[in-house]
Amino acid sequence: MRLVYTISDVIPAFYAGVSERGSDIWGKTITLEPGQSYAISAASGKGKSTLLNLLYAVRLAPNGSIKLGDLSLADFTPNKRCELRRVDVSMVFQDLLLFEHLSARDNLKLKHSLHSEVSENMIWQWCERLDIQQHLDRPCHQLSLGQQQRVAIVRALIQPFSWLLMDEPTSHLDKENTQRVHQLVDEVCAQRLAGKVITTLEKHPEFSYDKILFC
């Protein structure tokens, strides 16, 4: 299902009473269109992670509204929110949320046991493309942050989704590995006709997006 996000008049608590926010998002009405790619750019502390948590429905908007299709996320039951995160929206959190004492391979297998969107062989191909195949049998806490980021990205691609949310997913990667990530993510999203929202600290992100929004 191709779902439109509509964000209307949402103002996080840290912006309450601030008249000049300089934001394309907070206090505005915007739509995120299916199949489109969005960069959310801002310095730290401007609400990039807050936005993704709201879109992922792990937090509810304190005011205004966020809709997915015709339905307000505030009206979703806990079971409906779980279903949303199981089949419609996938996310790479900034703190990754890997099971650190499991191997990278076991983290990916655990996700795959819950979903049959892709074959196990495809997962290992993605790992090879992101140059982490040689680290798969190491516990995640022994991996570098950049390696962990790539494991978390592959994990997010395993499940079905109409939207992929990624919170500074390449902050610990060099240019070459960042390019690998973007090529793979763009390819998978195009195959699924999925939209993506990626936060970045960069004022002018290196990679192309359909739209850049400032938080």
trRosetta pair geometry for C-beta under 8 A, 3 or more apart (Angstrom, degrees):
i j d omega theta_ij theta_ji phi_ij phi_ji
1 69 7.8 -22 152 -69 124 135
1 88 7.0 -34 63 -111 106 105
1 162 6.1 -54 79 -73 65 147
2 34 3.7 82 -175 -176 97 170
2 35 6.8 -11 -141 -28 122 98
2 162 6.2 176 -113 -152 38 123
2 193 6.4 -58 -90 129 113 118
3 34 6.2 119 49 -79 33 113
3 68 5.1 21 165 177 132 88
3 69 4.8 -67 -140 -48 94 91
3 88 6.4 18 12 -163 147 124
3 162 5.3 84 21 117 99 152
3 163 7.1 -72 67 -30 105 112
4 31 5.6 -11 -179 -168 112 110
4 32 6.9 158 -164 74 59 56
4 33 6.1 -15 -118 -116 92 48
4 34 6.2 -80 -72 -27 62 88
4 67 7.9 16 100 105 82 95
4 68 7.5 164 80 -156 42 44
4 69 6.3 107 44 -87 72 39
5 31 6.7 152 84 -159 58 54
5 32 4.0 8 54 46 110 108
5 55 6.3 -11 -127 -130 149 105
5 66 6.9 -16 -166 -170 94 90
5 67 7.1 153 -156 83 44 55
5 68 5.8 -18 -98 -101 67 69
5 163 7.4 64 -38 -93 120 155
6 29 7.2 0 -176 -167 90 86
6 30 7.6 179 -149 90 51 40
6 31 5.1 -20 -100 -103 73 81
6 32 7.9 -149 -67 21 33 70
6 65 7.7 10 105 107 94 96
6 66 7.2 165 84 -154 54 43
6 67 4.4 0 53 54 101 103
7 10 5.7 -66 -176 10 95 124
7 25 6.4 -7 109 -162 148 87
7 28 7.6 45 104 85 98 74
7 29 7.0 178 91 -142 56 42
7 30 5.3 -3 56 56 100 83
7 31 7.7 180 19 -85 70 32
7 32 7.5 50 -9 -14 105 100
7 54 7.9 77 -117 117 115 133
7 64 7.4 39 177 140 66 133
7 65 7.9 -175 -148 95 36 52
7 66 5.3 -2 -107 -109 70 83
8 29 4.5 15 -114 -110 77 91
8 64 5.2 -171 100 -172 61 101
8 65 5.0 4 56 55 105 85
8 66 7.6 -175 24 -77 69 40
8 67 7.7 23 2 0 109 100
9 27 6.2 14 -136 -144 50 39
9 28 7.6 -170 -73 51 42 9
9 29 6.7 -5 -31 -66 71 83
9 63 6.8 -81 128 129 90 93
9 64 3.5 -176 91 -108 72 108
9 65 7.2 36 54 17 91 69
10 25 7.7 -32 67 151 104 85
10 26 6.4 -89 94 -130 73 60
10 27 7.4 -104 67 -51 40 33
10 54 7.1 95 -174 -169 159 164
10 61 4.7 -85 -122 -147 116 126
10 62 7.7 109 -156 45 81 68
10 63 6.4 151 -130 80 49 69
10 64 3.8 -125 -68 66 53 142
10 65 7.3 -131 -63 36 94 21
10 66 6.5 20 -59 -53 143 94
11 15 5.2 -121 -172 88 86 113
11 16 6.2 113 132 -83 116 61
11 26 5.4 87 -113 -178 58 97
11 27 5.1 43 -79 -68 102 83
11 62 7.6 -75 77 72 60 105
11 63 5.9 -16 42 65 83 125
11 64 6.7 119 -1 -18 68 124
12 15 5.2 81 63 14 77 101
12 16 7.7 -108 106 -33 43 79
12 26 6.5 -67 8 -121 85 128
12 47 5.2 -171 1 -113 152 130
12 50 5.4 19 -95 155 144 160
12 62 6.9 99 -129 22 41 124
13 16 5.5 -24 -157 -15 43 118
13 62 6.1 65 -53 6 86 171
14 45 7.7 -119 146 178 160 83
14 47 7.2 -167 57 -68 119 103
15 18 4.9 -89 -165 40 64 122
15 21 5.5 28 -153 -110 127 125
15 23 7.7 -33 -122 -6 154 148
15 26 5.5 47 65 163 173 152
15 27 7.5 -123 131 -34 138 111
15 47 7.3 -27 -31 -46 122 143
18 21 5.6 98 112 -79 114 82
21 26 5.4 -100 150 81 159 119
21 27 6.2 139 22 16 148 132
22 214 6.9 -56 143 122 82 127
23 26 4.2 27 97 33 156 93
23 27 6.9 106 71 32 116 97
23 28 7.2 -152 108 -6 88 116
23 42 7.9 2 -113 -93 90 136
23 46 7.4 172 -95 177 110 108
23 47 7.8 6 -120 51 143 133
23 214 6.3 -142 -134 108 46 78
23 215 5.7 -17 -132 166 104 31
24 28 6.5 -61 168 30 39 160
24 30 6.9 62 147 -70 84 149
24 213 4.3 -136 84 -158 135 83
24 214 5.0 101 -4 47 106 68
24 215 7.6 -54 41 -73 81 25
25 28 6.0 -133 -165 44 12 112
25 30 6.2 -69 -117 17 62 142
25 40 7.5 16 -42 -134 148 108
25 47 7.7 -154 83 102 130 126
25 51 6.4 -10 155 -106 159 135
25 213 5.8 80 -52 159 102 127
25 214 7.8 -153 -5 86 93 41
25 215 5.8 -21 29 -121 129 57
26 47 6.5 66 -60 72 128 164
26 215 7.2 64 -18 -172 104 63
27 64 8.0 -143 -103 -67 34 144
30 213 7.2 79 -172 -120 168 144
32 36 6.9 -152 -176 70 66 115
32 38 6.0 -69 -132 -23 107 151
32 163 7.8 61 122 -120 130 129
32 195 6.3 129 153 156 100 155
32 197 6.6 -22 -147 -73 149 120
33 36 4.5 62 74 0 91 132
33 195 6.8 165 96 -95 45 138
34 162 6.6 -45 -130 175 106 105
34 163 8.0 -98 -118 -71 68 86
34 193 7.0 26 155 148 106 91
34 194 7.7 -77 -165 -142 79 29
34 195 5.3 -123 -144 -34 35 114
35 189 8.0 140 -139 158 50 96
35 193 5.1 -39 -92 -176 106 70
35 194 6.9 112 -94 78 49 9
35 195 5.6 -36 1 -68 15 77
36 195 5.2 7 52 -123 56 105
36 210 4.4 -88 -163 53 94 157
36 211 6.8 21 163 9 125 105
37 186 7.6 -20 -77 -110 151 86
37 189 7.3 89 -81 122 104 158
37 195 6.8 -174 -77 -160 42 64
37 196 4.9 2 -121 58 81 95
37 197 8.0 -180 -159 -76 49 35
37 198 7.4 1 -173 6 93 107
37 208 8.0 82 84 116 136 66
37 209 4.7 -126 114 -143 99 75
37 210 5.0 126 51 3 68 93
37 211 7.8 165 90 30 53 65
38 195 7.4 23 0 176 98 106
38 196 7.1 -167 32 97 67 54
38 197 4.8 -9 68 -113 108 72
38 198 7.2 165 88 25 56 64
38 209 6.1 89 -129 179 15 128
38 210 6.8 -46 -70 60 57 91
38 211 5.3 -17 -113 72 78 91
38 212 7.5 149 -163 -99 60 27
38 213 6.1 2 -172 5 110 111
39 198 5.7 -30 -110 73 62 89
39 199 7.7 115 -168 -117 58 21
39 200 5.6 -24 -165 17 105 122
39 205 4.7 -131 -137 -4 159 149
39 209 4.3 -153 -17 -18 99 165
39 211 7.5 -159 30 100 71 47
39 212 4.6 -16 66 -115 108 77
39 213 7.1 170 85 27 54 63
40 48 5.3 147 120 -134 118 93
40 51 6.2 -156 -156 76 161 152
40 52 7.8 -160 40 -51 156 94
40 197 6.2 34 -21 180 114 94
40 198 7.0 -177 21 88 80 36
40 199 4.5 -37 73 -102 104 70
40 200 7.1 143 71 20 52 68
40 213 5.5 -21 -109 73 64 96
40 214 8.0 134 -163 -112 54 16
40 215 5.6 56 176 -52 96 108
41 199 7.6 160 -79 -158 33 57
41 200 5.3 -24 -101 72 77 90
41 201 7.5 75 -151 -178 71 8
41 202 6.4 -70 -131 81 113 56
41 203 6.2 108 168 -131 135 29
41 204 7.9 38 -131 -66 163 23
41 205 6.5 -136 -81 -37 121 99
41 212 5.8 7 -1 -174 124 103
41 213 7.2 159 23 80 76 42
41 214 5.5 -41 75 -103 88 65
41 215 7.0 -167 79 0 33 87
42 46 3.6 -111 156 71 139 144
42 47 7.1 6 78 49 162 69
42 48 5.5 -172 48 -53 111 106
42 199 7.8 -45 34 -158 87 98
42 201 7.6 -58 82 -123 38 47
42 214 5.9 114 -75 -167 86 66
42 215 3.6 -73 -28 49 146 104
43 46 5.7 97 63 -21 66 122
43 201 6.7 51 -120 -148 40 84
44 201 7.0 -6 -48 -111 75 111
46 215 4.4 123 124 104 111 109
47 50 4.2 -54 -155 44 74 124
47 51 5.8 84 143 -31 87 91
47 215 5.1 -165 70 173 88 122
48 51 5.9 -52 -157 28 29 112
48 52 7.0 20 152 -10 62 104
48 167 6.9 135 130 -140 101 87
48 168 7.5 80 119 -38 142 97
48 199 3.9 109 175 -144 125 137
48 215 5.2 -122 -72 -36 72 165
49 52 5.8 -56 -150 39 37 107
49 53 6.2 38 153 -19 69 107
49 94 5.8 -54 -102 -10 121 135
49 167 5.5 56 -107 -144 80 136
49 199 7.0 -88 -64 12 53 174
50 53 5.8 -59 -148 39 29 111
50 54 6.4 31 154 -20 65 106
50 59 7.2 -63 -154 68 67 153
51 54 5.7 -58 -153 35 30 111
51 55 6.4 25 153 -15 66 106
51 197 7.9 -120 126 155 114 139
51 199 7.6 143 61 -80 116 121
51 215 6.5 -122 -24 -118 139 120
52 55 5.6 -53 -145 39 35 110
52 56 6.0 27 156 -13 68 111
52 91 6.6 128 169 -139 112 122
52 165 4.8 141 -149 176 104 128
52 167 5.2 -134 40 -74 166 104
52 197 6.7 180 -101 106 90 120
52 199 6.5 -89 -37 -28 127 124
53 56 5.7 -59 -139 45 29 107
53 58 5.0 -78 -161 64 83 101
53 59 4.4 41 136 15 111 113
54 57 7.4 32 179 -75 32 36
54 59 5.5 -54 -80 79 60 95
54 60 7.4 84 -131 -142 78 15
54 61 5.6 62 -145 -70 125 79
54 66 5.7 150 156 -34 107 164
54 73 7.5 132 174 77 70 158
55 66 6.9 -130 -92 -177 53 144
55 89 7.0 -171 140 -150 88 149
55 163 7.3 -111 161 135 121 149
55 165 5.9 158 92 -90 127 144
55 197 6.7 30 79 51 174 157
56 85 6.5 56 -172 -99 85 106
56 89 5.8 -169 -118 130 65 136
56 91 5.0 -1 -101 -53 139 150
56 165 5.8 -116 -63 46 106 158
57 60 7.4 27 -148 -81 64 67
57 73 4.9 -145 -99 -164 105 123
57 76 6.3 -11 -152 56 146 150
57 81 4.6 -149 131 -140 133 105
57 84 5.8 50 28 83 147 149
57 85 7.0 -132 59 -50 107 102
57 89 7.7 121 11 55 101 150
58 81 8.0 135 -78 172 44 129
60 73 6.7 -170 -123 115 78 101
60 74 5.4 92 -158 -106 119 78
61 64 5.5 -82 157 73 139 85
61 65 6.4 169 65 -117 151 19
61 66 5.2 146 -33 -8 133 104
61 73 7.4 101 -3 68 100 114
61 74 6.7 -75 42 -63 91 110
65 72 5.4 -65 -161 -127 113 113
65 74 6.8 -89 -131 1 80 124
66 72 7.1 105 73 -154 47 67
66 73 4.9 -12 89 18 98 122
66 74 7.6 119 47 -27 77 86
67 70 6.8 -35 -178 -166 127 13
67 71 6.2 151 -154 79 84 33
67 72 5.2 -52 -94 -91 79 51
67 73 7.0 -160 -104 -16 26 76
68 71 6.0 -24 65 68 73 88
68 73 6.2 72 -5 -65 102 91
68 84 7.3 106 60 -135 166 127
68 88 7.4 89 168 144 146 148
71 75 6.3 -118 -174 66 87 117
71 76 7.1 84 147 -67 121 87
72 75 4.6 83 73 2 94 104
72 76 7.8 -141 103 -22 57 77
73 76 5.5 -30 -161 -1 49 119
73 81 7.6 73 -165 -102 87 96
73 84 8.0 51 -125 -100 94 173
76 80 4.0 -140 -163 95 88 119
76 81 4.8 114 127 -59 130 79
76 84 6.7 -22 -145 -25 156 136
77 80 4.5 97 48 4 75 103
77 81 7.2 -137 93 -6 40 84
78 81 5.7 -53 -149 33 33 111
78 82 6.6 35 153 -18 65 103
79 82 5.6 -52 -151 35 35 113
79 83 6.4 36 150 -20 66 104
80 83 5.5 -51 -148 36 34 114
80 84 6.4 45 149 -26 64 100
81 84 5.4 -46 -151 29 35 118
81 85 6.6 24 154 -10 65 105
82 85 6.0 -62 -150 42 32 103
82 86 6.1 32 151 -24 66 112
83 86 5.5 -58 -144 36 32 114
83 87 6.3 -19 174 19 69 108
83 88 7.8 48 130 1 69 106
84 87 7.4 -90 -142 50 16 74
84 88 5.1 -52 -157 47 59 120
84 89 5.7 7 155 20 86 109
85 88 7.6 -43 -63 53 17 78
85 89 5.8 -49 -107 71 50 91
85 90 7.7 105 -165 -94 63 40
85 91 7.6 -46 -140 5 98 109
86 114 7.9 -110 -143 155 98 118
86 159 7.0 -122 -169 -168 44 135
87 159 7.7 -120 -98 166 33 105
87 160 5.2 1 -149 83 61 117
87 161 7.6 169 159 -90 29 44
88 160 7.8 -1 -64 116 26 92
88 161 6.4 57 153 -142 21 57
88 162 4.9 -24 -158 22 71 107
88 163 6.7 23 151 23 75 91
89 161 5.9 71 -126 -144 14 103
89 162 7.0 -41 -69 54 57 78
89 163 4.7 -11 -113 68 80 103
89 164 7.8 171 -158 -84 57 25
89 165 6.5 21 -177 -6 101 111
90 156 4.6 132 152 -171 118 84
90 157 7.4 141 122 -77 161 26
90 159 5.3 158 -92 68 123 110
90 161 4.0 -85 -5 -70 102 148
90 163 7.5 180 29 93 61 56
90 164 5.3 -15 68 -114 96 70
90 165 7.1 -176 92 28 45 73
91 156 6.5 -127 79 -126 17 123
91 164 7.6 162 -87 -165 38 50
91 165 4.3 -15 -110 71 86 104
91 166 7.3 -178 -156 -76 54 40
91 167 7.4 30 -177 -13 97 99
92 96 7.3 -12 -172 -114 78 56
92 149 7.7 64 -180 -159 130 72
92 152 5.2 108 -141 135 97 108
92 153 5.6 4 -97 -91 146 61
92 156 4.8 -74 -60 -41 86 152
92 164 7.9 25 -5 178 95 91
92 165 7.2 -162 30 101 63 59
92 166 4.4 19 47 -125 115 74
92 167 6.3 -154 98 27 72 70
92 169 4.9 45 104 -101 146 114
93 96 5.9 -130 76 -41 87 11
93 97 5.1 57 44 -5 138 112
93 152 7.5 -101 45 -171 68 140
93 167 5.7 0 -155 37 32 129
94 167 4.1 -78 -52 118 82 121
94 168 5.4 41 -115 46 97 106
94 171 7.9 30 -145 5 88 143
94 199 8.0 -41 -73 67 108 132
96 148 5.5 3 -141 148 167 110
96 149 6.7 -108 -93 -93 120 51
96 151 7.9 54 -165 76 124 94
96 152 4.4 -117 -145 -71 89 150
97 152 7.4 102 52 -125 69 121
98 102 7.7 -135 164 59 88 97
98 104 7.9 -26 -158 -110 140 65
98 107 5.4 -17 -153 -125 94 151
98 140 4.5 -139 131 175 138 166
98 148 6.0 -123 1 -158 149 102
98 151 6.3 43 -101 103 140 125
98 152 6.0 -104 -58 -76 103 94
98 155 7.7 171 -101 -14 87 159
99 102 4.1 32 103 18 114 118
99 106 7.5 -76 77 106 126 103
99 107 5.5 -178 39 -98 93 93
99 110 7.2 44 10 24 140 161
99 140 6.8 121 83 18 48 138
100 139 6.8 48 155 164 57 98
100 140 4.8 -115 -136 79 45 104
100 141 4.0 61 173 -57 105 97
101 139 5.6 -23 -150 -152 37 125
101 140 7.5 -57 -20 39 15 87
101 141 6.4 3 -76 -4 52 123
102 106 4.2 -116 178 89 109 123
102 107 5.3 139 100 -56 120 76
102 110 7.3 11 158 -21 166 136
102 139 6.7 139 86 -133 14 74
102 140 6.5 21 72 -5 63 107
103 106 4.6 94 53 7 81 100
103 107 7.1 -135 96 -6 45 84
103 136 6.6 59 156 151 111 54
103 137 5.2 -24 -155 -153 145 34
103 138 6.1 127 -136 70 87 21
103 139 5.7 -72 -86 -84 53 41
103 140 7.1 136 -160 -36 19 71
104 107 5.6 -51 -152 31 34 115
104 108 6.6 27 153 -13 65 105
104 127 8.0 123 136 -128 125 131
104 132 6.8 -120 162 155 161 120
104 135 6.0 55 11 118 151 86
104 136 4.8 -111 81 -139 109 47
104 137 7.5 -61 43 -30 87 17
104 138 6.5 26 -3 61 103 70
104 140 5.7 118 -73 -83 69 82
104 143 6.6 71 -60 -49 120 148
104 147 7.7 -82 -83 153 145 102
104 151 4.6 -112 -143 -115 107 137
105 108 5.9 -62 -154 40 31 107
105 109 6.1 29 151 -19 68 109
105 136 4.1 70 -58 163 96 99
105 137 5.7 3 -1 -81 130 55
106 109 5.4 -50 -136 39 36 112
106 110 6.1 44 158 -27 65 101
107 110 5.9 -53 -152 29 26 113
107 111 6.9 22 152 -13 60 104
107 140 6.2 55 -37 -55 142 132
107 151 6.2 55 81 166 142 122
107 155 6.2 -57 140 -86 102 132
108 111 5.8 -54 -154 37 35 109
108 112 6.2 34 150 -19 67 109
108 123 5.6 142 168 176 129 136
108 127 7.6 -58 -69 -64 168 125
108 136 7.7 -48 18 -146 133 105
108 151 7.0 -114 -54 -162 102 87
108 154 6.1 -20 -108 114 122 117
108 155 5.8 -127 -102 -88 68 80
108 158 6.8 159 -159 -61 78 145
109 112 5.4 -56 -144 40 34 113
109 113 6.3 45 153 -31 66 99
109 120 7.6 25 -110 -126 78 114
110 113 5.8 -46 -152 22 30 115
110 114 7.4 21 151 -12 57 103
111 114 6.1 -66 -165 35 37 107
111 115 6.6 -19 157 25 72 111
111 155 4.9 152 -28 -154 164 87
111 158 4.7 104 126 70 120 151
111 159 6.7 -96 178 -45 105 95
112 115 6.4 -85 -139 61 34 78
112 116 8.0 73 -174 -92 71 43
112 118 7.8 -81 -121 72 99 81
112 120 6.0 76 -175 -93 160 83
112 123 6.3 -65 -76 -50 134 156
112 158 5.5 -100 -79 -166 70 138
114 159 7.3 -19 97 -96 104 106
115 118 8.0 28 121 24 106 69
115 158 5.7 130 71 136 132 90
115 159 4.5 -152 -73 -110 166 67
115 160 6.6 -166 -152 -7 124 75
117 158 6.3 136 54 161 114 47
117 159 5.9 115 -2 -163 141 21
117 160 4.7 179 -92 -58 129 71
118 122 4.4 -102 172 77 112 139
118 123 6.3 132 107 -52 120 79
118 157 7.4 12 -3 132 150 88
118 158 6.0 -113 39 -139 112 56
119 122 4.6 105 58 -1 79 99
119 123 7.4 -134 101 -6 50 82
120 123 5.4 -47 -156 27 41 116
120 124 6.9 34 151 -13 68 100
121 124 6.0 -56 -153 37 35 105
121 125 6.5 39 148 -21 65 105
122 125 5.4 -53 -150 35 37 116
122 126 6.5 40 151 -21 67 100
123 126 5.7 -53 -155 32 32 111
123 127 6.6 34 148 -19 64 103
123 154 6.4 95 -158 173 80 115
123 158 6.3 20 -99 -99 114 104
124 127 5.3 -46 -148 33 39 116
124 128 6.5 44 151 -21 65 100
124 133 6.6 70 -170 -120 79 107
124 136 7.8 -11 -121 -84 87 161
125 128 5.6 -52 -152 34 34 112
125 129 6.5 36 150 -20 65 104
126 129 5.5 -53 -149 35 35 113
126 130 6.4 16 156 -4 67 108
126 154 5.0 145 117 -125 126 105
126 157 6.6 -170 -144 77 164 146
126 184 6.2 103 -144 -158 91 138
127 130 6.1 -67 -147 48 30 98
127 132 5.0 -92 -164 73 83 89
127 133 4.6 115 123 -79 104 72
127 136 6.2 29 -176 -76 156 119
127 150 7.8 106 -133 141 62 110
127 154 5.9 20 -74 -101 74 162
128 131 7.4 33 -176 -77 34 34
128 133 4.5 18 -85 -43 66 136
129 180 6.2 169 150 -172 79 108
129 183 7.9 -125 168 90 123 111
129 184 5.6 131 116 -82 137 125
130 150 4.4 164 155 -164 134 125
130 153 7.1 162 -110 75 160 125
130 154 6.6 -132 21 -56 150 111
130 177 7.1 65 -163 -154 73 89
130 180 5.4 146 -113 132 57 126
130 181 6.5 58 -118 -81 109 69
130 184 6.5 -48 -62 -13 99 158
131 134 8.0 -18 178 16 61 99
131 150 7.6 -66 63 -161 68 170
131 177 6.8 -97 45 -109 125 99
131 180 6.9 2 1 156 101 177
132 135 5.1 -64 -170 45 73 111
132 136 6.8 103 134 -63 83 75
132 147 5.6 135 -121 -150 111 83
132 150 4.8 173 -40 104 141 133
132 151 6.3 -152 159 -64 160 76
132 154 7.6 -131 57 -18 138 140
133 136 6.0 -20 -160 -26 39 116
135 138 5.2 -53 -170 26 72 120
135 143 5.8 89 170 -108 136 110
135 147 5.5 -49 106 -163 169 137
138 142 4.9 -106 168 78 112 122
138 143 6.0 132 100 -61 122 87
139 142 5.0 87 68 3 83 105
139 143 7.8 -146 101 -15 47 86
140 143 5.5 -48 -157 18 47 117
140 148 5.8 87 -171 -113 97 100
140 151 6.6 -136 -118 79 109 164
143 147 3.9 -121 -179 92 112 125
143 148 5.0 143 97 -55 120 80
143 151 7.1 74 99 -13 172 136
144 147 4.6 96 53 7 78 102
144 148 7.0 -142 95 -4 41 87
144 172 7.3 -169 144 150 96 131
145 148 5.5 -54 -146 39 34 113
145 149 6.3 42 152 -26 65 101
145 172 4.1 -117 107 -145 108 174
146 149 5.6 -47 -149 28 32 115
146 150 6.8 29 154 -15 62 102
146 172 4.2 -138 -71 120 73 99
146 173 5.0 128 -140 -84 106 64
146 174 7.7 14 -132 -7 152 72
146 177 6.6 60 -179 107 121 162
147 150 5.9 -56 -154 35 34 108
147 151 6.6 36 149 -19 66 103
148 151 5.6 -51 -149 35 36 113
148 152 6.3 36 153 -18 67 106
149 152 5.7 -57 -150 38 31 111
149 153 6.4 33 152 -22 65 105
149 169 6.0 137 -172 -178 109 63
149 170 6.8 134 151 -102 147 36
149 171 7.4 -174 -99 42 151 72
149 172 5.7 165 -18 51 140 106
149 173 6.4 -116 80 -45 145 106
150 153 5.5 -48 -145 33 35 114
150 154 6.6 36 155 -17 65 101
150 173 7.6 103 -56 -88 98 126
150 177 7.2 -80 -71 -177 126 118
150 181 6.8 -122 -109 -88 83 107
151 154 6.0 -55 -152 37 31 108
151 155 6.3 35 150 -22 65 107
152 155 5.5 -51 -147 35 33 117
152 156 6.5 35 154 -22 64 103
152 169 7.5 -148 93 -140 111 95
153 156 5.8 -52 -152 31 32 111
153 157 6.7 28 152 -19 63 106
153 166 7.4 30 -112 -124 91 124
153 169 5.8 92 -84 -174 110 128
153 181 5.9 -61 -168 -141 172 107
153 184 7.7 95 140 90 125 128
153 185 7.0 -76 -171 -72 118 109
154 157 5.8 -60 -153 34 35 111
154 158 7.0 50 149 -41 65 95
155 158 5.9 -41 -161 4 36 118
156 159 7.2 -64 -170 31 37 97
156 161 7.9 -4 168 -20 81 153
156 164 6.5 100 147 -146 121 101
156 166 7.4 147 102 -90 172 91
157 164 7.7 11 -91 -116 67 135
157 184 7.6 -62 -75 145 161 107
157 185 7.4 -131 -82 -107 120 65
157 188 5.2 -33 -145 180 119 172
160 192 7.6 168 -152 -142 67 137
161 164 5.6 99 114 -69 147 73
161 192 6.9 63 71 138 66 156
161 194 5.7 58 105 -132 84 145
162 192 7.5 -143 -106 144 39 111
162 193 7.9 -23 -138 97 72 79
162 194 5.4 -173 -165 -122 28 85
162 195 7.0 21 148 24 69 85
163 194 6.2 -174 -79 -172 22 95
163 195 5.1 -16 -111 69 77 92
163 196 7.1 153 -164 -92 59 36
163 197 6.9 9 -175 1 107 101
164 185 6.9 -166 116 -161 157 104
164 189 6.0 -101 13 -91 133 111
164 194 5.8 72 -14 138 96 130
164 195 7.4 -167 27 98 69 47
164 196 4.4 -17 67 -110 98 89
164 197 7.5 179 90 27 53 60
165 196 7.5 178 -77 -157 30 60
165 197 5.1 -9 -114 64 72 100
165 198 8.0 171 -161 -79 40 44
166 169 4.0 -36 177 -33 115 129
166 185 7.5 -24 -41 -135 156 152
166 196 6.8 5 4 -173 109 105
166 197 7.2 171 28 88 67 52
166 198 4.5 -8 67 -112 106 81
166 199 7.2 -154 99 22 60 70
167 199 5.1 9 -135 36 54 124
168 171 4.3 23 161 -43 107 121
168 199 5.4 -47 -43 92 68 96
168 200 6.5 131 -103 -102 69 40
168 201 6.7 37 -112 -22 118 90
169 181 6.7 -174 120 169 115 146
169 198 6.6 -72 12 -142 110 104
170 173 4.3 -65 -163 38 82 123
170 177 7.3 171 -146 109 104 88
170 178 4.3 87 -176 -117 146 91
170 181 5.5 -174 -84 56 116 155
170 182 7.7 -29 -48 -45 151 91
171 201 7.3 72 -113 2 106 117
173 177 4.1 -123 -166 93 111 113
173 178 4.6 148 106 -61 120 76
173 181 6.7 90 89 -11 177 136
174 177 5.4 82 54 20 72 100
174 178 6.8 -130 99 -9 32 95
175 178 5.6 -57 -145 37 28 115
175 179 6.4 31 157 -22 64 104
175 206 7.7 -115 -132 164 92 172
176 179 5.9 -55 -154 32 29 111
176 180 6.7 31 148 -20 63 103
177 180 5.3 -45 -148 32 40 116
177 181 6.5 43 152 -21 66 101
178 181 5.7 -53 -152 33 33 112
178 182 6.4 26 154 -14 66 107
178 206 7.3 62 127 63 139 138
178 207 7.8 -150 148 -36 104 123
179 182 5.9 -56 -145 39 32 107
179 183 6.2 33 157 -21 66 107
179 207 7.8 162 -109 -82 61 117
180 183 5.9 -57 -149 35 28 111
180 184 6.4 22 157 -14 64 109
181 184 6.1 -63 -151 39 28 106
181 185 6.0 21 158 -14 67 113
182 185 5.8 -56 -138 42 30 109
182 186 5.9 32 162 -20 66 109
182 207 4.9 -141 -140 -115 160 162
183 186 6.0 -56 -144 37 24 110
183 187 6.3 26 156 -21 61 110
184 187 5.7 -58 -150 35 29 113
184 188 6.4 21 158 -13 66 107
185 188 6.1 -58 -145 39 29 105
185 189 6.1 25 159 -15 66 112
185 196 6.6 85 161 -113 114 164
186 189 6.0 -59 -143 41 26 109
186 190 6.1 28 158 -21 64 109
187 190 5.9 -57 -149 35 25 110
187 191 6.5 26 154 -20 62 106
188 191 5.7 -53 -150 34 32 113
188 192 6.4 10 158 -1 66 111
188 194 7.7 -17 124 39 75 129
189 192 6.1 -70 -145 50 30 97
189 193 8.0 -98 164 77 59 3
189 194 4.5 -106 -146 70 73 95
189 195 7.3 56 -165 -129 120 3
189 196 5.2 -60 -107 -36 154 118
190 193 7.4 26 -169 -76 31 38
198 205 7.9 97 98 -126 116 159
198 209 7.6 -141 45 -96 109 130
199 215 7.8 14 -131 -36 104 140
200 205 5.0 82 76 -91 169 111
202 205 4.9 121 83 -88 125 54
202 206 6.9 -41 156 -20 172 74
204 212 7.8 -13 -127 -132 50 170
205 209 6.5 49 68 -12 138 119
205 212 6.7 -175 16 -108 109 122
209 212 5.7 112 70 -65 129 74
